[in-house]
Amino acid sequence: MADTDATGLPDAHFQQSFHPFNNSNVGLTFSADRYTSLFWWVPMRSKSPEYLTLQAGRGLAALSVMLLHIENTLGTNKHSATLYPGYQVLQIFRPGYSGVEFFFVLSGFVIFLAHRQKLGDVNQILPFVIKRLRRIYPIFWATMMVMIPFNYLFMHRRFQLTRLPAAILILPIPTSFSGGPQEAWLPVEWTLRHEILFYLLFLLVIWRPKVGIPVLSAWSLASVCDIWNVYPTGWSEFLLSRFHLLFGLGVLTAWLSTRRIRLPRTLLCCGGSLFLATWITFLCIPKWPLRYFEMLFGLGAWLMIAGAVRMEQIRPVRVPEFLLLLGNASYAIYLIHYPLVAIGVNGIIRVFPDTVFRNLTCFALTAVVSALGGIAFHLYVEKRLIALCGQWTSHFVRALPQRDLHSIARV
């Protein structure tokens, strides 16, 4: 039986490493080898909240980003108006970028919850760094090995090689120093830069919580000003980006979750309603500043996560196993879907005749191919890379004190 804290939550569930797209998040456990009944409803284990709703939400968030990029690809006039018909397919997915806001809030939530009982322990710094590196970089580098030749051979895009090191290392620097998001080697890489910056700051929280927590709070509050575009382009805009407020909201949710949040269903319904209302408003008023929509989506995600967490602390929640599979593969889908979408759109458009249903068929088939490709990438590349890196780090940590071995080796 795992040790529990004052709230009754098993501490063992919060020892694992986390990235918002990982298949081994804190408390988000699911066996990726059981796929014979993908649509079966699996009850959560009682007395040990695994937050399966967050796992499912993570998978849906990755899908929303993927569907947005399919819509954008179909709407890009790269060769001819016939191949890329514009926003005439499924405009309803244009707010799909909201999945990024969900990921940022979720990241802040689980990172703090995973380490809340380790704050002030200097021996946890190295395990934290190793687990972050092991979870983010191997699969990212595997994706870059696909993206570099893909951009040159199929997209006919050329990039400055001087910007490649910053992209490969995911250095937390402004995009203006690395070519801008429109010239990025991997279009979704900009979100990982903000993740890395948050991880670096959280190291201070682990090392000196009395200093790190106020600094983290001030950092999140200072980021509010970016909603009104206060900071000039460059370092200040990046370091105090409005997205960092979402990490702070996630941390706040983790702190509140240990104090028994009341009215969880009300919070979940309010968050879902705000999220849906923002989605509809974006479709109806597209000229409204994008940064306002981003923050409203973030607030909706914050309320939904807070409500869902408390609900799973109270009673088991049933989640379709297929959604758990998507949650496991969400990081792989998020990274690898971009080349799959581009290849799928170009290939399917050329195969199907030019009919009124061609664009809709292309959208649907590209979505299926990209999602299945991301799942396969997770099963046959990501999982194996994680296992190999785990073996390598197990050799590395043998030189460390015995008290650190358990913390680093645990996945």
N, C-alpha and C positions, 0 to 999 in steps of 0.2 A: 504494500500500500504506500503510495507516494506521500511524502510529507506535505502538509497543507499549511497555509498561512492563516492569519486571523479571519479572513473572509471565507475560508473553507475551500479555496481554490488550490488544486494540487500543484505544488511548485515544480514537479517534474515535467509538467506540460509546458513550462516556460523556459526550459533550458536550451532548446534547440535554436539554431541560427535562423535568421529571417531575412528574406528580401521580399518585397511586395509581390513578386511573381514566382516565388520559389515553390517547390513541391514539398518542402519540409519546414513550413512556417511554424512559429510558436503556437502550439495548441491546434494546429490545422493539419491533422494527420489523416492519411488515407492511403490504402494499399493500392498502388497503381498496377498491380499484377492481377487484379480481379475485375475483368471486363466482360465476363460472360453474361452479366445481367445489368447492362449499363443503365437501364431505365427503372431499375428496382429502387424502391424507397428504403433507405437504410437509416434506422433510428440511431441517434447519438447515444453513446454510453452514458448512463446516469452517473452522477457523482464526479464526473471528470469532464467538464465542459471543453469540447474540442473546437468550438466556434466554427461549425460546418457551414453556417450561413455566410460567414466571411469568406470561407473557401469558395463557395459557390459564387458569391459576389465578385470575387477576384477573377474567376473565369468569365463571367458576363462582362466585366470591365474590359478584359483583353479582347473579347469579341467585338465590343462596341468600337474600340479603336481600330480594329481590323476592318469592320464594315465602313467606317468613315474613310479609310484609305482606299477601299474599293470604289466608293462613290467619288472620291477625289481623282482617282486614276481614270475612271470613265469620263470625268469632266475635264480632263487635261488634254488640250489640243496639241499633242506632240507630233503627230504625223498628218492626220486629216480629221475633219469633223465627222467623217463616217465612222472611223475607228473609235473616236472618243466623243460621244454625243453630248457631253456637258451634263449639267445637273437635271437630267430628265429621266433618271432611273428611279431611285428611291431616296429622295431628298430628306426623308424622315430620319436618316442616319447621319445627317450632317453634324448634329451635336454629339457625335460619338467620342469626341475628344474628352468628354466628361469622365471617361474611364481613368484618365491620368489623375484627375483630382481625387477620385476614389482611392487610387493606389497611394497617393501621398499621405492622405489621412490614415489609411491602414498601416502604412509604414511607421509613422510616428506612434500609433497605438501599440503595435506589437513589439517594437524595439524597446519601448519603455517598460511594457509589461514583462518582457523577457528578462530584464535586468534590474527590476525595481529592488530586489533583495540583494543585489550584488554591488550596489552603488557604494563607492568608497573603498572597494577592494582593488588595489592596484594590480593584483595578480590576474584580474579579469580583462585587463587591457589587451594583452597579447592574444588571448583566446578570441576576443571580440574581433580584432583585426584579421586574424587568420580565417575565421569563419566568414567574414564579409568578403574577403578576397576569394575564398574558395567557392562561394556561391555565385558571385557576380561575374567574375572575369572569364573562367574557362568557357562557358557557353557563349559569352559575348565574343570572345576571340574566335570561336568556331563560326559564329555568324559573320564576323568580319572577313573570314577566309572565303565566304560565299559572296559577300557584298562587294569586295574590291574587284574581282574579275567580272562580276555581274554588271557593275556600273560602267566598266570600260567596254565590255563586249556587247552588251544588250542595250544599255541606256545611252551609250555614246556620251557619257559625262566624263569630264576631266577635272581632277582636283589637284591642288598644290600638295606635293609630297611633304612639304614642311609642316603641314597641318595633320599629317597622319599619326605621328607619335601622340599628340594630345588626344586624338580620337581613340587610339588603341588602349591608352592608359586611362581613359575616361577622366582626364584631369578636371578638377572643379574650377574651370576658368570660363569667362564669358564666351558665348558663341561668336561674338565679334572678333575674338582672337583666334578662332578656329574655322572661319569661313561663313558663319551664320547658319541657321537651321536649314535654309534652302540649299546650301552647298555642303551639308554634312555627309560624311562617308556612310553613316547609318542614320536615317532621319529621326529615329526615336531616341538616339543617344543623348540628346539634350536633357531628357528627364533623368537619366542615370547620373549626370553631372550634379544635379540638385540632390540626388540621393547620397552620393559620395560626400558632398558638403555637409549634409545632415549627419552622416556617420562620423565625420571628423569632429564635429561639434559635440556629438554625444560622447566621444572619448573623454572630453573634459567633464561631462556629467558623471561618468564612471569613476574617473580619477579623483575629482574634488567636487562632490555633489553640492556642497554649500556655495561653491562658486559657479559650477556648471549649470545648475538649475536656474538661478537668476539670469545668467548669460543667455541660456536657451529661451527663457521667457522674454527677455528684452529683444532678442533677435527676432522672435516671432511677432512681437508687437510692432517693432520697427518696420517689418515687412508689410504692415497694413497700409503704409503710405504709398506703396507701389501700386495699389489699386487705383489711385488717382494720378499715376504716372509722374510722381514727384521726382524720382531719382533720374539722373542723366544716364544715357546709354554707356555701358562699360561695366567696370567692376562694381560700382555701387548698385546698379540695377540688378546685377547677378547676385551679389552677396545678400542683398535685401529684397530679393524677388518676392512677389506676393505669394508664390507657391509655398514659401517657407512657413507662412501662416498656417497652412494645412498640416504640416508636420506638427506644429504646436498644438493644433486642435486634436490631433491623434494622441499626443502625449497627455493632453488634458482628459481625453476619454479614458485612457488607461488608468489615470489617477482616480477618476470618478468611479471606475468600475470596481475598485476595491472598497468603495464606500456605499455600495448597494444603491444604484440608481433607481429612482422610483418611476412608475408609469412607463415601463419599457415599450409596451405596445403603442402608447401615445407618441413616444419619441420616434419609433420606427415608422409609424403612419405619417407623422409630420415631416420626417426626413424624406420619405418616399414621395409625398405630395409636393414638397418643395422641389425635389429633383425632377419630377414629371412636369410641374408648372414651368420650371426653367427651360426644360427641353422644348415644350410647346412654344414658349415665348421666343426662344431663339429662332424657331421656324417662322414665327409670325413677324418678328422685329429683328431681322438679321443685321441692321445697321447700328444697333445698340453696341457700345464698346464691348469687345470680347472679354476683357478682364472682369467686367461685372458678372457675366455669365459664369466665368470660371470660379469666382468666389461663391456664387449662389450654388453651383454644383458642389463645391467643397463643403458648404454648410449643410446641404442636404445629405451628403455622404457622412458627415460627422454625426448627424442625428440618427441616421440609419444604423451606423456602426454601434453607437452607444446603446440604442434600443435592442439591437440584435444580440449584443454581448450579454446584456442583463437577462434577456429572455432565455438564453442558453445556460446561464448560471442558475436559473430557477427550475427549468424543466428541459427534457430532451426535445430536440427539434429534428424533424425529418427533412432530408435533402436528397434529391435525385442523385444517384451515383454518377450519372453522366456529367452533372454539373461539378461534382468533385473531381472527376477526371479532367475537365476543362480547367479547374482551379490548379490542379497539379501541373498542367502543361501551359499555364498562362504566361510564364516568363518566356518559354520557348516560342509560343505563338506571337507574343509581343515583339520579339526580336526578328524572327525569321519570316513573318508574314509579308513584309514589304516586297522582297523579290518574288515570292510566290504569287502575290497579287498582280504584279506587273507582268509576269510570264503568263499567268492564267488569263488575264484580260486579253493580251495580245493573241494568245493561241486560240481561245474560245471564240473571239470575235471573227477570226479568219475561217474557222470551221463552220460556224452556223451561217445560214443564208441571211440576207438583209431583210428581215421581216419585222413586223411591229413588236413581236415578242423577243427579238434577238437580245436586246439590251438587258431585259429582265432575266432572261435565261443566263446570259453572261454573268450578271451579278450573282445569281444564286449558285451557279456552278463554281465560280471563283471563290465564293465564301466557303463552300464545302471543301474544295481542294485546299484552300489556305488553312482552314481549321484542322483538317486531317493531316496536312503536312506539318503543322506545328505540333500536333500530338505525336506524330512519328518522330519528329526531331527531339521531342522530350524523351520518348521511350528509348530510342536507339543512339542518341548522341548525348543529351544532357545528363541522363542518369549514369551513363558509363563514364563520362568525364568527372562527375561528382565522385563516383567510386574510385577512380584513379587518383584524383586529388586527395581523397581521404587516405588512401594508402601512402601517398607521398608525405602528407603532413604527419601521419603516424610515425614515420621514420624521423621526421624533423624534430618532433617534440620529445624524442627520447632523451635529448640532451637537457631538457628542462626539468625543474624540480618536480617531484612526483605529485605534489598538490596541484600543479597546473595541468597534468596530463588528462585528467578526467574531464575538465572543462573544455579542452580543445578537441579531444577526440570525439566527444559526443556530437552527433549530427542532429 
